[in-house]
Amino acid sequence: MSLVLDRIGLKRGDEVHIADASLELHAGSMNVLLGPTLSGKTTLMRLMAGLDRPTSGRLVEDGRDVTGLGVKHRSVAMVYQQFVNYPTLSVYENIASPLRVQGLPKAEIESRVARAAKLMRLEPMLKRTPAQLSGGQQQRTALARALVKQAKLVLLDEPLANLDYKLREELREELPRIFAETGAILVYATTEPAEALLLRGSTATLREGRITQVGPSAALYREPGNLDAARVFSDPPLNELALTVSNGVAALADGSRLPGDGALGALPDGAATLGFRADAAAAAVAVGGDGRDPSHPAFPGTVAVTEISGSESFVHIATDAGLGTLVCLVEGVHAFEPGDRAEARLDLARAFAFGADGRRIAARPAAAPRREPVPA
């Protein structure tokens, strides 16, 4: 199966919900929609499913225009973050319900339900009703129902948000493989960049109803093509510094200059933005002085807050020069306290430069060393 979104758009009055969205999805593929809340992920999935009709563009399935075809005439399964189950039916009957509608034999229904229940760890709960389940168990029931349906298009809208950490990690590995075995197109919406990377496959970044970039997840993370894609694929939020470039020299808002290394090696004159993730900046106790590596400029300031996440610490430094707060990643647990003097040390080789139009500007490759002729 293939599904093509050809410049799909959705407007309600003067309000644009989806603008010129184009995607090509293929059988057995894992596709992630990554974007913040209200970026259009759920709306786009509803358009894919046929639950809503676009106001412009086409939806083409296996070469057939299905733009106006309702969901009941399509092979689609969809699971929302807010689970939907039949309250009067048992867990078994909730899972089996799409199979009974299809009129499958009893043995086939029992086999599919048993497999899905085992995967979702619902075997002890098959006789219970949804009211007797926890929120996570109800979500697993909804996932199991989507699994047994064996639909050609499976849409999962932040489906693991209500599950405990261990089960969430296991299902992130299992779900793409299981649905791929059926040859289904799997579309998974999330707000978490880390989840997009864990799921692998292809990622489309969304911002304000627009698809900003599409590509293999790891490659898109490493090489965002524009500022919007870099912002969406960064957690903590992308650090950004406004630059003014003149005669090849990049100056910050406080007038200080940055060396023309790394991302700054190809900037045209004019306004630009230097973007870098927390892992491209290290926090250190402010030491002052000269003689530092110019490819690692330092921005002194005061610690605003430190977030400790087990093996890592995210240190937020409010810069002295009025350049905003920069977030730095430090390995391990560190006792940076609010008010401490510290500095953010940026690795320019790991930063991204964006022009005034938001497009990524690739650094010029380093010049090859000149080779002197060998005397005869």
ZASE-641531 format. One record per atom (N, C-alpha, C, CB): x, y, z. Coordinates in pm, whole numbers, plus 32768, in hexadecimal, padded with zeros to 4 digits. Glycine has a CB too. Example, Ala and Ser with C-alpha at 12.3 -4.5 7.8 and 13.67 -1.06 7.14 Angstrom:
85277DC7830C;84CE7E3E830C;85287EB6830C;846B7E418389;85057F1F82C4;85577F9682CA;850A80038313;85807FC4823C;
//
This chain:
80547F888000;800080008000;8057807D8000;7FA18001807A;802B80E47FBE;806C81677FC3;800181D17FDF;80B881867F3E;802B823B8021;7FD182AA803D;801C832B801F;7F9E82A780D1;7FE3837F7FCA;802283FC7FA2;7FCA84707FCB;803E83FF7F0A;800284CD8015;7FBF854B8035;7FF585B27FD4;7FD4857780CC;7F9F85E37F7D;7FC786407F13;7F9586CC7F33;7F9286117E8B;7FEB871C7F74;7FCB87A87F96;7F4587B47FDF;7FC987FE7F17;7F35875E8044;7EBB875E8094;7EB387DD80E9;7EB686E080EF;7E3D881B80EB;7E288890813F;7DA0888A8183;7E34890F80ED;7D9688CB81F4;7D1688D2823C;7D06895D8276;7D0F886682AC;7C9B89A1824B;7C7A8A268281;7BEE8A2382BA;7C878A938214;7BDB8A698327;7B558A7E835F;7B448B15836F;7B428A3283E9;7AF48B4D8313;7AEB8BDE830D;7B708C1682DE;7AC48C198397;7BA48C768328;7C268CB18306;7C998C6A834E;7C278D468329;7C778C06839E;7CDE8BC383EE;7D188B4B83A4;7CA58B978476;7D9B8B4A8393;7DE08ADB834E;7E0E8A7583B6;7E5A8B1082FB;7DDC89F983A7;7E04898E8403;7E75893A83C8;7D8B89348423;7E6D891D8347;7ED788D58301;7EF1891F827E;7EB1883E82E7;7F718934825C;7F92898081E4;7FEE892F8189;7FD58A058209;7FBC890C8113;800E88CF80A8;8067885E80DA;806489388066;802A87FC811F;8077878B8154;8086871F80EA;8033875181D2;810286F880CE;811E868F806C;8176862480AC;816286C97FED;814985A6809F;8194853480D6;817E84BC807C;816885158168;81E184628079;81D183E18037;81F08374809D;822F83D67FB9;818D831E80B5;819A82B48119;818C822D80D3;813082C38189;81DE81CD80FE;81E1814C80BA;81CB80D8811C;8264813A8071;819E806980E7;817E7FF28137;81F57FCA818D;81557F7D80DD;81D77FA8820B;823F7F7A8266;82977FE7829E;82937F178223;827580658284;82CD80D482B0;82A3810B8337;82CC81448248;8306813E8380;82F1818283FF;82FF821783E6;83568150846D;829582638401;829382F283E3;826B833F8460;82328311836D;82BE839E8488;82A583EB8502;827E847984DD;832383EB855E;821384AA851A;81EE85368513;821C85768595;8153854984FC;827D85CF858D;82B9860C8603;829B86A18606;835185F48606;826086CD8674;8244875B8681;8209877A8709;81E587898613;820C87F88731;81D1881D87B2;8139881287AF;81FA88AC87D9;80FC881E8823;806A8820882C;8031888E87D2;803D883488BE;7FC6886F878B;7F8188CA872F;7FD088E686AF;7F64894C8775;80308890868E;807B88A38611;803288678599;81068867861D;7FC9881785B1;7F7B87DF8544;7F8787498533;7FA1881F84C6;7FC78704858F;7FDD86738582;7F5A8626857D;8033863F85F5;7F03863D85DF;7E8485F485E4;7E2D8616856C;7E3986128666;7E2886958548;7DD986BF84D4;7E0886798456;7DE0875784C2;7E8A86718444;7EC1862F83CD;7E9E859B83CC;7F59864283C6;7EA2855A8440;7E7F84CD8447;7DEB84B78428;7EA1849584D1;7D9685108457;7D088504843A;7CEE851483A4;7CB8856D8489;7D3A85698362;7D2E857682D1;7D5C84F7828B;7D7F85EF829F;7DC984BC82BC;7DF9843E8283;7D9183D08290;7E7C841382C7;7D4C83CE8301;7CED8363831E;7C6A837382D3;7CD2835C83B2;7C4B83EC82A6;7BCA84048267;7B61843082CB;7B9A83898221;7B8B84528346;7B2D848483AA;7B078515838C;7B6984788437;7B65855F8350;7B4A85E78324;7B6D85F1828F;7B9B864F8378;7B2D864E824B;7B49866081BC;7B9B86DF81A9;7AC58668816A;7C0786D8815B;7C58874F8143;7C0E87B580EE;7CDC872A8101;7C34883180FC;7BF9889B80A9;7C4D88B4802C;7BEB891C80FA;7CC288768025;7D14887F7FAD;7D7188067FA7;7D6689047FA9;7DA087E67F2F;7DFB87767F1F;7DB586F17F10;7E5987717F92;7E0586877F01;7DCF86017EEC;7E11859D7F49;7DE385D57E5B;7DC685327F65;7DF784BF7FB0;7DED84477F53;7DA584A98036;7E5F840A7F33;7E63839F7ECF;7E97831F7F10;7EBC83C77E57;7E4582B57F07;7E6882347F42;7E7581CD7ED2;7DFD82077FA9;7EED81957EC5;7F0881337E5B;7EDD81677DD2;7EC180B07E79;7EF881E57DB7;7ED682207D37;7E46824C7D29;7EF481C17CCC;7DF282367D90;7D6482587D8B;7D4982D27DE2;7D0D81E17DBB;7D0383327DAC;7CE183AB7DF6;7C7683897E5E;7CB0841B7D97;7C9B83947EDF;7C3D83747F4B;7C1E83F17F9F;7C7783047FA5;7C3084657F64;7C2084E37FAD;7B9884ED7FF1;7C3485597F4F;7B3084C67FAE;7AAA84D37FE8;7A7484538023;7A4C85047F81;7AC883ED802D;7A99836B805C;7A9E836580F4;7AEE82F9801F;7A2D83438133;7A26833E81C4;7A7582CB81FF;7997833381EF;7A8E82D58282;7AE3827382C5;7AA881E582C0;7AF8829C8355;7A2381D882BD;79E6815382BE;7A008107823C;7951815E82D5;7A2B815081D4;7A4A81108154;7AE080FD8141;7A10816280E2;7B2D811281AA;7BBE810881A3;7BEE80A4820A;7C01819281B8;7C65806E81F5;7CA280118254;7CFC806082B1;7CF27FA1820A;7CBE809A831A;7D0480F68373;7CE980D18404;7CDA81888357;7D5080DC8458;7D4080D184E9;7D8481498528;7D7C804A8520;7D438186858A;7D7B81FD85CA;7D6C81F48661;7D36827D8595;7DD8821586A7;7DD78217873A;7E0282A08769;7E3481A88775;7DAE82E087B9;7DCC836387EF;7E1283578876;7D4B83B787FC;7E5183C788A0;7E8B83CA8926;7E1E83B6898F;7ED68450893E;7DAB83F48979;7D3A83DE89D1;7CEE8364899D;7CDC845D89D8;7D0682F489DC;7CD2827389AF;7C3A827589A3;7CFD82068A0F;7C0782258945;7B7682168931;7B5781818932;7B47825988AA;7B0981568994;7ADD80CB899E;7A4680C689B5;7B2880818A10;7A0A80548994;797B804289AD;796880218A41;79407FD08952;792480778A8E;792080668B20;78D47FEA8B4F;78E280DE8B5E;78747FB98AFE;78237F488B2C;785C7EC18B00;77957F568AF7;78C37EC38AAE;78FE7E468A7D;79787E208AD0;79237E5289E8;79947DA08AD8;7A0D7D718B1A;7A877D988AC8;7A077CD88B30;7AFC7D8A8B04;7B787DA58ABB;7B817D4A8A40;7BF37D908B17;7B5D7CCC8A52;7B607C6D89E1;7B067CA08970;7B327BDF8A0F;7A8C7CC78990;7A2E7CF28929;7A577D7788EB;79A27CFC8963;7A957DCF893B;7AC97E4C8903;7B327E2F8897;7B057EA48972;7B8B7DD488B6;7BF57DB18856;7BBA7D6A87DC;7C5F7D588899;7B587D1487F4;7B207CC28788;7ABB7D0D8732;7ADE7C4887C1;7A8C7D828760;7A1D7DC4871B;7A337DDD8686;7A017E47875E;7AA77E0D8657;7AB57E2285C6;7AB57D9F8578;7B347E6F85A8;7AE07D3385B9;7AE37CB08576;7A567C788568;7B3D7C4D85C4;7A017C9285CA;79767C6385C0;792E7CAF8551;792C7C748648;794D7D328545;79117D8184D9;793A7D488451;793B7E1684E4;79B67D188448;79E77CDE83CB;79AD7C5483B0;7A7E7CD683CC;796E7C188417;79337B948407;79977B238401;78E07B92838D;7A097B328446;7A707ACA8444;7A447A518496;7AF57B018479;7A7979DC8476;7A58796284C2;7A83796E8554;7A9A78E88481;7A40792785AA;7A5A792E863A;7AEA790B865B;79FC78D28684;7B2078A4861B;7BA9787A8637;7C0F78E78612;7BCA77FA85EA;7BF5792B85A3;7C4F79968578;7C4A7A0A85DB;7C2B79C684EB;7BD07A2A8609;7BC17A96866B;7C0C7A7586EB;7B2B7AAE8689;7BFA79FA871C;7C3B79D28798;7CD379D7878B;7C0F794687C0;7D0679AD8718;7D9779AC8702;7DD07A3A8701;7DB87966867F;7D8E7A9386B9;7DC17B1D86B0;7DB87B648737;7D737B6C8646;7D497B52877D;7D377B9387FF;7DA07B608862;7CA87B7A8835;7DB97ADE8861;7E1A7AA488BE;7EA67ADD88A5;7E1B7A0C88B0;7ECB7AE98825;7F4F7B1E8804;7F5D7BAF8830;7F6B7B12876F;7EF77BFF8813;7EFC7C8D8837;7EFB7CA088CF;7E867CD987F8;7EAA7C4F8914;7EA17C5A89A6;7F267C3589E8;7E327BFF89DC;7F6B7BD389AE;7FEC7BAB89E4;80527C1A89D2;801E7B2989A1;80547C56895C;80B37CC18941;809C7D37899E;80A87CEE88B0;801D7D5B89B5;7FFC7DCF8A06;7FED7DAD8A9A;7F7D7E0E89D2;800B7D318ABE;80047D058B4A;7F797D198B85;806C7D508B9F;7F177CEE8B39;7E8B7CFB8B64;7E4A7C758B83;7E3C7D438AFA;7E957C0A8B7C;7E597B848B8C;7E0B7B748C0F;7EC67B1B8B86;7E3B7BA68C81;7DEE7B938CFD;7D717BEC8D03;7E457BB08D75;7D5E7C468CA4;7CF47CAA8CAF;7C897C9C8C44;7D2F7D348CA7;7C8C7C318BF8;7C327C258B85;7B9E7C248BAB;7C527BA88B39;7B7D7BFB8C26;7AF27BF68C4F;7AC27C768C94;7ADD7B818CAB;7B1D7CD28CAA;7AF87D4F8CED;7ABA7DB28C8B;7B727D8D8D31;7A747E158CC2;7A427E848C70;7AA37EF98C7C;79B07EAE8C9C;7A9F7F598C21;7AFC7FCA8C28;7AFA80148CAD;7ADD802A8BBA;7A86801A8CEE;7A7D80618D6E;7AD2801F8DDA;79EC80688D9C;7AF57FA18DC6;7B467F588E28;7BDB7F5D8E07;7B187EC98E2F;7C007FAE8DA5;7C8B7FB68D7A;7CC8803C8D9F;7C957FA08CE3;7D4C803E8DA8;7D9380BD8DB7;7D9881038D2F;7E2480A68DEF;7DC381818D30;7DCC81CB8CB3;7E2C81888C51;7DF982598CCD;7E9E81588C83;7EFD81148C2D;7EC680948BF2;7F7B80F78C79;7E7980498C42;7E3D7FCC8C10;7DD47FE88BA6;7DFF7F7D8C84;7D8880538BB8;7D2680778B52;7D69809F8ACF;7CCD80E98B84;7DDB80E68ADA;7E23810B8A60;7E5A808F8A1A;7E95816C8A81;7E89802F8A66;7EBC7FB38A2A;7E4B7F6589E7;7F007F5B8A94;7DD27F6F8A1E;7D5F7F2F89DE;7D437F6E8956;7CE37F398A38;7D497FF38950;7D33803888D1;7D9E8014886C;7D3080D088E6;7E1C80088899;7E887FE08840;7E747F51880D;7F0E7FEB8888;7E487EF98864;7E317E6E883C;7DC27E6787D2;7E0B7E1888B6;7D5B7EBA87E1;7CEF7EBA877E;7D227EE886F5;7C7C7F1587AD;7D7B7F4986F5;7DB67F768676;7E0E7F0A8639;7E077FF6868B;7E547EC08690;7EAE7E58865F;7E627DE6861D;7F027E2286D2;7DF67DB6865B;7DAF7D428624;7D687D6385A2;7D4A7D0D868A;7D4A7DE1858D;7D017E078514;7D527DF08495;7CD97E99851C;7DD97DF184A5;7E347DDD8434;7E137E3D83C1;7E2D7D4C8403;7E007EBC83E4;7DE17F218380;7E5D7F42832D;7DAB7FA083C3;7E457F7682B7;7EB47F9C825F;7EF380218289;7E847FA681CF;7EA6807482CE;7ED880F48300;7EBA80FB8395;7E97816C82B3;7F23810583E6;7F14810A8478;7F48819284A9;7F61809484BD;7EF181DD84EB;7F1082638519;7F10826585B2;7EAB82CB84E1;7F82828385EC;7F918282867D;7FB2830F86AC;7FFF821D86AA;7F55834C86F3;7F6483D7871E;7F9283DC87B0;7EDE8424870D;801483E787C4;805283E68849;80198373889D;803B846D8891;802282F8886D;7FDA828A88AC;80198255892C;7FCF821A884C;809682788949;80D9823C89BD;80E3829C8A33;8164820F8996;80A783118A26;80B783788A8D;8081834C8B14;807183F78A62;801D82F48B17;7FDF82CD8B96;801A824C8BD1;7F4A82BB8B83;808382178B93;80BD81998BC1;813481B28C1B;80E681428B49;8153814E8C70;81C8815B8CC6;824781528C71;81C780EF8D35;82B581848CAA;833181948C5E;836281118C20;839D81CC8CB7;836480A68C6F;839B80288C3D;834B7FF18BC7;839D7FC08CAD;82C67FF18BD4;82727FBF8B67;827C801A8AEE;81E17FB18B94;8286809B8B04;829180F98A95;831080DD8A44;8293818B8ACA;837F80C38A8A;83FC80A58A45;83F2802389F4;846F809C8AA9;83B17FBF8A2D;83A27F3F89E7;834C7F4D896B;83667ED68A45;82DE7F968977;82837FA58905;82BE7FFB8897;81FF7FE08932;8314805988BB;835780A88854;83A9804E87F7;83B381138895;83DE7FE3882E;84297F8487DC;83CC7F258792;848A7F358832;83637EF787D6;830E7E8E879F;82AC7EBF8735;82C37E4C880E;826B7F30874D;81FF7F5B86F5;822A7F6D8663;81C57FDC8727;82997FB48647;82C07FC185B9;82D87F3B8576;833D801685AD;83187EDE85BF;83347E5A8584;82B47E0C856A;83907E0A85DF;82587E0E85CA;81DC7DC185BD;81867DF4854A;818D7DC4863F;81757E788544;81227EAE84D9;81677EA18452;81007F4084F5;81ED7EA78450;82357E9683D2;82207E0A839B;82CB7EB183E5;82137DA783F4;81FD7D1D83C8;817A7D0F837C;81FE7CBE8440;811A7D64839B;80997D5D8356;809C7DAB82D2;80297D9483AF;810B7DF382B8;81147E458241;80CB7EC9824C;80E07DFA81CC;80A37EED82C6;80577F6882DA;80B17FE382D3;800F7F648361;8076805382B1;80B780D582C0;809D81018350;8083813F8256;81068118839B;80F681438426;811C81D78430;814E80ED8486;80BF82288463;80D682B68479;80C782D1850E;8073830F8425;812C830C8549;8134831C85DA;814D83AF85FB;81A482C28617;80F383ED8644;810184798668;813C848686F4;807A84C28660;819B84E38704;81D884F88786;820885888792;824C8496879D;821485B7880D;8250863A8827;82E1862C8851;820186858893;831385B18860;83968599889A;83FE85758831;838C852B8901;846685C9881D;84D185A887BF;8515852387DF;8537861587BE;852985068860;856B84898885;851A84108858;85828483891C;8495841A885E;844083AC8833;84498398879C;83AE83C5885D;844F84058751;845E83FA86BF;84DF83B1869C;845C8485867E;854B83CE86E4;85CA838C86C9;85C582F986F0;863C83D38714;858482DA875F;857A824E878B;852881FA872A;853B82478816;84C2823486EE;846C81EC8691;84AD81DA8608;83E882358681;8514822885ED;855D8222856E;84FF824384F9;859D8194855A;851282058486;84BD82228414;84D082AF83E1;842D820C8439;846482EA83AF;846683708375;841783CF83CE;842D836F82E4;8444844B83D6;83FF84B08428;83D9852983D3;845884DC84A0;8360855A83E8;833485D983AF;8321863A8423;82AF85C8835B;836886AA8422;8358870E848B;82E9876E8464;83DD875A84A3;8294879084C4;822387EA84AD;822B88638508;819E87A084C2;820488D484D2;81FC894E8521;818D89A484E7;8285899B8522;812A89C5853A;80BA8A1B8513;807689EA8493;80E98AAA8500;805E8967848C;8013892E841D;80628916839E;7FA3898583FD;80E5892C83A2;81398919832D;81A288AE8346;817C899C8305;81B9885B82E2;822687FC82E8;82A5884782C4;820F87818288;8303884E8321;837C889E830A;83EE884D82CE;83A988DC838C;83F287CA82E6;8459877682AB;843186E482BA;84E4879282ED;845C8691825D;844286018261;84C485B98241;83CF85D781FD;84DF854D8289;855684FF826A;856D849382D1;85CF85588260;85D2843C82BB;85F583D88320;860D841C83A6;8673838882F4;85D783E38410;85D484298492;865E845584C1;859683D084FA;86BF83F984C1;8744841B84F4;87868485849E;879C839E84FA;8778847B8419;87B684DC83BE;8776856683CF;87A984AD832C;86F2856B83DF;86AD85EA83F0;86D7862D8473;861485D583ED;86EB85DB84DB;87198612855C;87A6864E854E;871985A485C9;87FD86068509;8887863684FB;889386AD849E;88DF85C684CA;883F86B18437;884B871983D1;87C4875C83B4;888486DD8350;878F87A98412;871087EF83F7;872488528385;86DC88398476;86C38858832B;86D088AD82B6;86A1893B82CB;868588728246;865C8953833B;862A89DA8354;861789EE83EA;85A589F38309;86048A698411;85FC8A8A849F;85848A4B84E1;85F88B2084B1;85118A46849C;849A8A0984D6;84B0897684F4;84228A1A8478;84EE892C8497;8508889E84AC;8569888A8521;8541885D842D;85CE88DF852B;862D88D58599;85EA88EF861F;86A189378585;858E89518621;8545896E869E;84EF88F886C8;84EE89EB868D;84A788BE8668;844E884E8688;849D87D486B8;83F98829860D;851387BE867D;85618747869C;85C987638708;85A58712861D;85AA87B78768;860587D787D5;85BC87D6885A;8647886087BF;85F2878E88BA;85BC87898941;8630877089A3;854D871A894E;865287D489F7;861288558A0F;860C88AC8991;865D88A08A7D;85C2891C8998;85B589718921;863C899D88EA;856289EB8941;864089B38868;86B889DE8824;86E98A62885C;869F89EA878D;876B8A6A8879;87A98AEA889C;87BA8B3B881C;88348AD588E3;87978BBA8822;87A18C0F87AB;87E58C9387CC;87158C298770;88418CBA8775;88858D3B8782;88748D8886FF;891B8D2887A4;88428E038707;88328E588691;88BA8E90866A;87CC8ECB86AC;88D78E8C85E7;89568EBB85B4;89418F28854B;89A78E478579;89A48F7D853D;89AB8FD984CD;8A318FC08489;899D907184FA;8A2D8FA18409;8AA78F7E83C0;8ACB8FEF8361;8A948EF98372;8B48901B8368;8B7990858310;8C07906482E5;8B7491108357;8C1C905E8261;8CA0903D822B;8CD78FBC8266;8D0290AF8245;8C7D8F5B8279;8CA78ED982AA;8CBD8ED1833F;8D238EB18266;8CA38F3D8388;8CB68F3D8419;8C2D8F39845D;8D078FBB8447;8C198ED884B6;8B9A8EC784FC;8BA18F098585;8B778E31850B;8B418F6485A0;8B3E8FAA8620;8ABC8F8B8668;8B4E9042860C;8AC48F7D86EB;8A4F8F65873F;8A0C8FE98762;8A768F1987BE;89998FDF87A3;894D905887C6;899A90B68821;88C990328807;89F890818872;8A4590D588CD;8AC19110888A;8A6E90868947;8AD290F38807;8B44912987BF;8BBC90CE87BA;8B6D91A887FA;8BBF9064880A;8C3090078807;8C2F8FB78786;8C2D8FA98880;8CA68F8A875D;8CB48F4386DF;8CCE8EAF86F6;8D238F80868C;8CA48E618695;8CBE8DD28699;8D1C8DAD8626;8C398D81868F;8D728D4B863C;8DCE8D2285D1;8D838CDE855F;8E398CC48608;8DB78CE884E8;8D778CAD8473;8D928C198467;8DA48CF283F5;8D778BD084D2;8D8E8B3F84D3;8D0A8AF484CC;8DDB8B158551;8D118A7584A8;8C9D8A1D84AB;8C288A56845F;8C748A028539;8BB68A6484A3;8B3A8A918463;8B448B1E842D;8AC78A8884C3;8BA68B6C845C;8BB08BF88433;8C098C0C83B9;8BE68C4B84A5;8C358B9E837E;8C968BA98312;8C5E8BCC828A;8CDD8B2C8307;8BDB8BDC827C;8BA28BF881F7;8B308C5C81FC;8B718B7881B9;8B2C8CB08262;8ABC8D0B8271;8AC88D858217;8AAF8D368301;8A608DA581CC;8A608E21817E;8A458E9781DA;89F58E1B810C;8A608F0E81AA;8A458F8581FA;89AF8F928215;8A7C900481B4;898E8FC5828B;89038FD782B0;88E28F958334;88A98FA08244;88628F8A8352;88358F4D83CF;883B8EB583C3;87A58F7B83F2;88598E738432;885F8DE18436;88438DB384C5;88EB8DAD8404;88318D3284D3;881A8CF68557;88798C81856A;87878CC78568;88BB8C7E85DB;890E8C0D85FF;88BE8BB78660;89968C3B863F;88A58B39863B;88588ADF868F;88AE8A6B86BD;87DD8AAD8646;889D8A448739;88E989D0876B;889C898F87DE;897789FA879A;88A4890B87E1;886088BF8849;88B288BF88CA;8845882E881A;887288928934;88B5889489B6;8934884189B6;885688608A22;893687D48968;89AE877F8969;8A2387BA891B;898C86F78930;8A0E882F88DB;8A7C88748897;8AB688E388EF;8A4C88AF8812;8A8588ED896A;8AB6895289C7;8ACC89118A4F;8A5389CB89D3;8B3F892E8A8B;8B5D88F88B0F;8B5F89698B75;8BE488AD8B0E;8B2A894E8BEB;8B2D89B18C57;8BAB899A8CA9;8AAE89A88CB0;8BE98A078CD3;8C5F89FF8D27;8C5F8A748D87;8CE189FD8CD2;8CA68A648DF5;8CB58AD48E51;8CFA8B458E07;8D058AAB8ED1;8CC68BBE8E11;8CFF8C308DC9;8D8D8C4A8DFB;8CA78CAF8DDA;8DEA8C4E8D9C;8E778C608DC1;8EB28CE08D8A;8EC88BEA8D92;8E7B8D158D1B;8EB18D8F8CE0;8F3C8D788CA7;8EB68DFE8D47;8F7A8DE38C74;90028DD78C3F;90038DBC8BAB;904B8D698C86;907A8DBB8B71;908C8DA98AE2;90CB8D228AC5;90E18E1B8AA8;90EC8D118A46;91358C998A1E;90DD8C218A09;919A8C788A83;905A8C3289F8;90028BC089E0;8FFE8B9E894D;8F758BDD8A13;8FCA8B28892F;8FB88AFC88A5;8F4C8B548866;8F908A64889E;8F6A8B9F87FC;8F058BF987C1;8E908BAE8783;8F458C4F8757;8E9F8B2C8765;8E308ADF872E;8DCD8AB6879A;8E648A6286E7;8DEC8AD88819;8D928ABB8889;8D7C8B3C88D8;8DCC8A4B88E5;8D368B9E889D;8D208C1C88E4;8CCF8C058964;8CD88C81888A;8CEC8C5789CA;8CAA8C4A8A4C;8C4F8CC18A65;8D128C3D8ABC;8BDB8CA58AA1;8B7A8D0C8AC2;8B628D0A8B59;8AF38CF68A73;8BA18D678BA3;8B928D688C34;8B078D968C5F;8BFC8DC18C73;8ADF8D698CD4;8A5D8D908D08;8A448D548D91;89F08D668CAA;89C58D488DB2;899B8D168E35;893E8C9F8E23;89568D868E87;89518C388E73;88FC8BC28E6C;886D8BE78E96;89338B508EC6;880D8BC88E3E;87808BE18E5D;87418B668E9C;87338C098DDF;875B8AF18E63;87238A748E98;87758A008E61;868C8A658E72;877789928EA9;87B889178E7A;875488A58E80;883688F68ED0;874288628E0E;86E987EE8E06;873F87708E03;868C87F68D88;872E871A8E66;877C869F8E6E;8725862B8E41;87B286878EFD;875385E18DDA;870585708DA7;875884F08DB0;86D885898D15;877B84CB8E29;87C6844F8E3B;885984618E1B;878D83E28DE6;8881843D8DA2;890E84408D7D;893784C38D3D;892E83D08D20;88DB85248D30;88F885A28CED;88BF86178D3B;88C085A18C5F;88FB868B8D26;88C887068D63;88B9876F8CF5;892787398DD4;884587AF8CF0;882F881E8C94;8839889F8CE5;87A388128C4A;889E88F08CC6;88B9896A8D10;888D89E18CBC;894F89758D34;88318A318CF2;87FE8AA88CAE;884C8B218CE0;87648ABA8CC7;88918B658C84;88E68BD58CA8;88AE8C558C6B;89788BBD8C7A;88898CB58CC1;885C8D398C94;88D78D8C8C77;87FF8D7F8CFF;88ED8DAC8BF8;89698DED8BD0;89708E7F8BFD;89788DE68B39;89E98EAA8C1C;89FF8F348C48;89E48F988BD8;8A8D8F458C7A;8A008F708B5D;89FA8FCE8AED;896E8FE28AB7;8A548F9F8A7F;890A8FAC8AFA;88818FBD8ACB;88628F6A8A51;8867904C8AAD;88A68EFA8A42;88918EA189CF;882A8E3589ED;89148E6189A7;87E48E428A5B;87808DDE8A80;87BB8D728AD7;87428DA08A03;876A8D0A8AF1;87968C9A8B43;87BF8C278AE9;87268C6F8BA5;88378BF28B00;886B8B838AB1;88688B058B06;88FA8BA08A7F;883C8A968AC8;88328A168B0E;88A789BF8AE4;87AA89CF8AEF;88F1898D8B47;8968893C8B2E;895488B08B69;89E7897F8B6B;898C884D8B26;898787C38B57;8A0D879F8B95;896287618AE4;8A07876E8C10;8A7E87418C55;8A6886B08C80;8A9F879C8CD0;8AC786588C5E;8ABA85CC8C85;8AC585BF8D1C;8B2585768C3F;8A71856A8D56;8A7485518DE5;8A1D85B28E33;8B0185598E17;8A2185A48EB7;89D385F98F12;8A3086648F4A;899285A48F85;8A0A86E28F35;8A6087518F5F;8A1287B28FB8;8A9A879B8EE4;8A5B87EB9016;8A1C8842907A;8A2288D59051;8A5F88309102;89F188F48FD8;89E1897F8FB1;896589B58FF8;89D6898F8F14;89768A1F9043;89078A57908E;88DB8ADC904F;892E8A6C9122;885B8AFD905A;882D8B809028;88818BF19063;87988B959049;88AC8C4A900D;88FF8CBA9039;89938CA3902A;88E18CD890C7;89BE8C269017;8A4C8C099002;8A7D8C4B8F82;8A658B718FFC;8AF98C798F84;8B378CAC8F0A;8B658C358EB5;8BAE8D0A8F2B;8B458C3B8E34;8B6B8BCF8DD9;8B718C078D4C;8B068B588DE1;8B9F8BB58CF0;8BA18BDE8C64;8B7C8B6A8C0B;8C2C8C168C3E;8B3D8B8C8B9B;8B198B298B35;8B868B288ACB;8A8D8B478AF6;8BC28AB58AB5;8C2E8AAA8A52;8BF98A6089D9;8CAA8A628A8E;8BF08AA7896B;8BB28A7388F2;8C198A348895;8B678AE188A8;8BF989BD8861;8C49897D87FB;8C1089A68774;8C4A88DF880C;8C528A058730;8C1E8A3986B2;8C1289CD8647;8C768AA88680;8C638966864F;8C5D88FC85EA;8BDA88B085F1;8CD2889B85FD;8B9088BC865F;8B1288728671;8A9988CF866E;8B14882486F4;8AAE894A8642;8A4089AC8639;8A0D89B185AA;8A6F8A398668;899789ED859A;895889FE8516;89468A9384FC;88CE89B2850E;895A8ABC847F;89438B478459;88CD8B4E83FA;89C28B848419;88758BAF8411;87FE8BC183C0;87F88C51838E;877D8B9D8411;87D48C5F830F;87C98CE482D5;874B8D2B8302;87CB8CDC8240;87398DA682D0;86C58DF682F6;86428DB482CF;86CE8E7F82B7;86458D5D8267;85CC8D16823C;85B58C968289;85D48CF881AA;860A8C7782EA;85FB8BFF833D;863B8B838303;856C8BE48353;86718B8A828A;86AE8B14824E;873B8AFE8284;86B28B2281B5;875D8A808290;87E38A5B82C0;884C8A82825A;87EA89C382DD;88BA8ABA828C;892C8ADC8238;899D8A7E825C;89578B738249;89C58A2A81FF;8A2D89C8821A;8AB58A0D821F;8A2D895981AF;8B0889E1827B;8B8D8A1A8286;8BE189F4820C;8BD289EB8308;8C398A4D81E5;8C948A2D8178;8CF389C081A7;8CE28AAA8149;8D128960814F;8D7488FB8177;8DFB893B818E;8D7F888C810D;8E45890481EC;8EC9893A820A;8F23892D8190;8F0888F18283;8F7289948178;8FCB89918105;903689278117;900C8A1A80EF;905388E080AB;90BB887A80B1;914288BC80C5;90BB88238032;919888828115;921B88BF812A;926A88C680A7;926B88718192;92AE89368095;92F98949801B;937388ED8019;932589DC800C;938788AF7FA9;93F888517F9C;946288907F45;93CA87CA7F60;94D588A07F7F;954488DA7F36;957C88757ED5;95B1890A7F95;95A888A37E5E;95E388447DFF;966188057E35;960188897D7D;967087877E19;96E687407E45;975A875D7DE7;96CA86A87E4C;97CA878E7E1D;983C87AC7DC5;986787317D75;98B287E07E17;988A874A7CF9;98B786DA7CA5;993D86A87CD9;98C387067C0F;
//
